[in-house]
């Protein structure tokens, strides 16, 4: 029984990888990535960079606010 499963697993894997490749090619043809050297590509990259920077700054301010609250609580206990 194990020999049959092994014998059928190899062709099944080959077929599945072929189907995946065909679907991936179809998707990429219909949804092309913007050219990074075009105006739209640079604009999208800049927006992504600004969004990442804003997230980092917001996270750091939240950590700082929490540290200040902790320090105020510790200062009030003494």
N, C-alpha and C positions, 0 to 999 in steps of 0.2 A: 504494500500500500504506500509506503514512504517513497518508493521509486517512482510511482505514478505521480504523486504530488510534486516531487522534485522535477520530473520530466515536464509537467504542465506549468510549473512555476516560471521556468525560464521563458517560454514563449509568451506567457501572460505578462511578464515584466517588460518584455520587448514591445508588446502591443501597447501596454499602458504608457510607456515612455514615448512612443510614437504619437499617441493620442494627446498626451500632455504637450509635446512639442508643437503639434498642429494647432492646438487651442492657444498656446502662448503666441505663436506667430500670428494667428488671426487677431488676437487681442491687441498686439503691438501695432499691427497695420492700421487698426481702426482708432487707436488711442496713442498716437505718436507723442513722444516727449518733445517739449519745445527746444529749439536749438539754443544751447547755452550762450551763443555769441549774438543772438538776436536781441532786440530791445525787450521783447516779452520775457525771454529767458533770464536776462539780467534783472528785470523788474521782479520776477518771481523769486529769484535767488536773494535779492535784497529784502523782500518782504519776509522770507523765511528767516533770514539772519536777524532782522529786527524783532520778529516774534520770539526767536530763541533768546535774544538778549533781554527782552522784556520779561520773559519767564524766569530767567536767572536772577534778575534784579528783584522781581517780586518775591521770589523764594528767599533771597538773602534778607530782604526787609522783614519778612515774616519770622525768620530765625532771630534777627536782631530784636524785634518786638517781643518775642517770647523770652529772650535773654534779659531784656529790660524788666519785664514783668516778674521774672524769677528773682532778679536782683532787688526789686522793690519789695517783694514778699520777704526775702531774707533780711533786708535792711529794717523792715518793720518789726521783725521778731526780736531783734536785739535789745 
